Amino acid sequence: MLPIRDDQPRYSTPFVTWFLIGLNVVIFFFEWSLDPQSLNSLIHQFGVVPYHLAVFLGGSHRYPLAAIVVPLFTSLFLHGSWMHVIGNMWFLFIFGDNVEDYLGHFKYLVFYLLTGVIAMGTHVAMNLHSTAPAVGASGAIAGVLGAYFVLYPRARVLTWFFIFVLWVPAWIILGYWFVLNFLSGTATALAVQRGNMGGVAFWAHVGGFVSGALLVKVFGERQLRHPYAMSN
């Protein structure tokens, strides 16, 4: 299931969404230019490693607080593969412009970073003893999806289903996405209890989506609106 575009009009130019997409792509090109050893060091230094918090809470000074807090932000701009960054940026491109239009540029940027941090925090809480670094913008983008779900549930999304292309209400697409991630997160938690580790931070997606849905109305709608609309 792949969304192609939505029909929700916007009333402003999504400068922040475009900036975030460009920044993520540029940083990924930088990652791609590194040798494997340097890339591994980068990911472990600036990705979120839940075990570091467990060690810190245990009273050890092996990992200072800055080494735990800073990656909550820097991890949002790192990706593990071409498909990872392309998939994330595609969802941000389709759904981010309308959320930015509702919040306004500055509040949208704060909202994006905050929900991303909450998403990573959720991942850490659910995988406290994991030593695998978590990276990717998907937690923050999940926050954007949660906001879109609340703001524009009746917007239609042109979606590719295998051989079919259909217009589907946003609440169905995004609701399905959330339920799938919640169930996958539960399955991953059970796998971890059995000694296995999953490769996708599903709980970060869940935490981001829920926080985005709850916070978007708290942030509130921007005051100024242009008298014309633009669509994707």
C-alpha positions in Angstrom: 0.0 0.0 0.0 1.7 3.2 -1.2 0.1 6.7 -1.0 0.6 8.7 -4.1 -0.9 12.1 -3.3 -3.8 13.6 -1.3 -6.5 16.1 -2.3 -6.4 18.3 0.8 -5.6 21.9 -0.3 -3.0 24.0 1.4 -2.8 27.8 1.7 0.9 28.3 2.1 4.2 27.1 0.8 5.7 24.3 2.9 9.2 25.7 3.3 10.0 23.7 6.5 8.8 20.4 5.0 11.0 21.0 1.9 13.9 22.0 4.2 13.6 18.9 6.3 13.4 16.7 3.2 16.5 18.4 1.7 18.4 18.2 4.9 17.7 14.5 5.4 18.8 13.7 1.8 22.0 15.7 2.1 22.9 14.0 5.4 22.2 10.6 3.8 24.5 11.5 0.9 27.2 12.3 3.5 26.5 8.9 5.2 26.8 7.2 1.8 30.2 8.8 1.2 31.7 7.3 4.4 33.6 4.0 4.6 31.8 1.3 6.6 33.9 1.8 9.8 33.3 5.5 9.9 29.6 5.1 9.1 29.3 2.6 11.9 30.9 5.0 14.3 28.6 7.8 13.2 25.5 5.7 13.7 26.6 4.5 17.2 27.5 8.0 18.3 24.5 9.9 17.0 21.9 7.2 16.9 19.7 6.3 20.0 21.1 3.3 21.9 18.5 2.5 24.6 21.1 0.6 26.7 23.0 3.8 27.3 20.0 5.1 29.3 19.8 1.9 31.3 23.5 2.2 32.2 22.9 5.9 33.2 19.9 5.1 35.3 21.9 2.3 37.0 24.3 5.0 38.4 27.2 4.5 36.0 28.9 7.6 34.5 30.1 5.6 31.5 27.6 7.5 29.3 27.1 11.2 30.2 23.6 12.7 30.0 24.5 14.6 26.9 25.4 11.4 25.1 21.9 10.2 25.9 19.9 13.4 25.1 21.7 14.7 22.0 21.1 11.5 19.9 17.3 11.9 20.5 17.6 14.8 18.1 20.4 13.8 15.8 19.0 10.3 15.2 16.0 11.9 13.4 18.3 12.9 10.5 20.1 9.7 10.0 18.9 6.7 7.9 20.1 3.2 7.3 19.5 2.8 3.6 18.2 4.4 0.4 14.8 2.8 0.8 14.7 4.0 4.4 15.2 7.7 3.5 13.1 7.6 0.4 10.2 6.0 2.1 10.3 8.5 5.0 10.7 11.5 2.8 7.8 10.4 0.5 5.4 10.3 3.5 6.7 13.6 4.7 6.2 15.2 1.3 2.6 14.0 1.0 1.3 14.7 4.5 3.7 17.3 5.9 2.6 20.3 3.9 -0.9 20.3 5.2 0.2 20.0 8.8 2.7 22.8 8.3 -0.1 24.8 6.7 -2.2 24.4 9.8 0.4 25.0 12.4 2.6 27.6 10.7 6.2 27.2 9.9 7.9 27.7 13.3 5.4 25.8 15.3 5.5 23.0 12.8 9.3 22.7 13.1 9.0 22.5 16.9 6.1 20.0 16.6 8.2 17.8 14.3 11.2 17.7 16.6 9.1 17.3 19.7 7.1 14.3 18.4 10.3 12.8 17.0 11.9 13.0 20.5 8.8 11.5 22.1 8.9 8.7 19.5 12.5 7.9 20.2 11.8 8.1 23.9 9.0 5.5 23.4 11.4 3.2 21.6 13.9 3.5 24.4 11.3 2.8 27.1 10.1 -0.3 25.3 13.6 -1.6 24.5 15.6 -0.4 27.5 18.4 -3.0 27.2 18.8 -3.0 23.5 22.4 -2.1 22.3 21.3 -1.6 18.7 21.3 2.1 17.6 17.9 3.5 16.3 18.0 6.0 13.5 15.5 7.6 11.1 12.9 10.3 10.7 10.0 7.9 10.9 9.1 8.7 14.5 8.8 12.4 13.7 6.9 11.7 10.5 4.6 9.4 12.5 3.8 12.5 14.6 2.9 14.4 11.3 0.7 11.4 10.3 -1.0 11.5 13.7 -1.7 15.2 13.3 -3.0 14.7 9.7 -5.3 11.9 11.0 -6.9 14.3 13.5 -7.0 17.4 11.2 -8.0 15.9 7.9 -9.6 12.5 8.4 -12.0 13.0 5.4 -9.3 14.0 3.0 -8.8 11.5 0.2 -5.5 9.8 -0.5 -4.7 8.4 -3.9 -3.3 5.0 -3.0 -1.6 2.2 -4.9 -2.8 -1.3 -3.9 -0.8 -3.8 -5.9 -2.5 -3.5 -9.3 -5.2 -1.0 -8.2 -5.0 2.7 -7.7 -7.9 4.1 -5.5 -8.9 7.2 -3.7 -9.2 6.2 0.0 -10.2 8.4 3.0 -7.1 9.4 5.1 -8.5 8.0 8.3 -8.5 4.5 6.7 -5.0 4.8 5.4 -3.5 6.3 8.5 -5.6 4.2 10.8 -4.4 1.1 9.1 -0.8 2.3 9.3 -1.1 2.9 13.1 -2.8 -0.4 13.8 -0.2 -2.3 11.8 2.6 -0.6 13.6 1.0 -1.2 17.0 0.5 -4.9 16.3 4.0 -5.2 14.9 5.4 -3.4 18.0 3.6 -5.9 20.2 5.0 -8.8 18.2 8.5 -7.3 18.4 8.2 -7.0 22.2 7.3 -10.7 22.4 10.2 -11.6 20.2 12.6 -9.6 22.3 11.4 -11.5 25.4 12.3 -14.7 23.5 15.8 -13.3 22.8 15.3 -12.1 19.3 15.6 -8.5 18.0 13.5 -6.8 15.3 15.0 -4.3 12.8 12.2 -1.7 12.8 11.4 0.6 15.7 7.7 0.1 15.6 7.1 1.6 19.1 8.8 4.8 17.9 6.1 4.9 15.2 3.3 4.3 17.7 4.7 6.9 20.1 5.1 9.5 17.4 1.7 9.0 16.0 -0.1 9.2 19.4 1.9 12.3 20.4 1.2 14.0 17.1 -2.5 13.3 17.4 -2.7 14.6 20.9 -0.4 17.6 20.5 -1.6 19.1 17.3 -4.6 20.8 18.8 -2.5 21.9 21.8 -0.1 23.7 19.4 -3.1 25.3 17.7 -3.9 26.7 14.3 -1.9 29.6 12.9 -3.7 32.9 12.6 -2.9 34.1 9.1 -4.3 32.4 6.0 -3.8 33.2 2.4 -7.0 33.6 0.3 -6.1 30.9 -2.2 -5.4 27.2 -2.0 -2.8 24.9 -3.4 -2.9 21.2 -3.6 -0.2 18.5 -3.8 
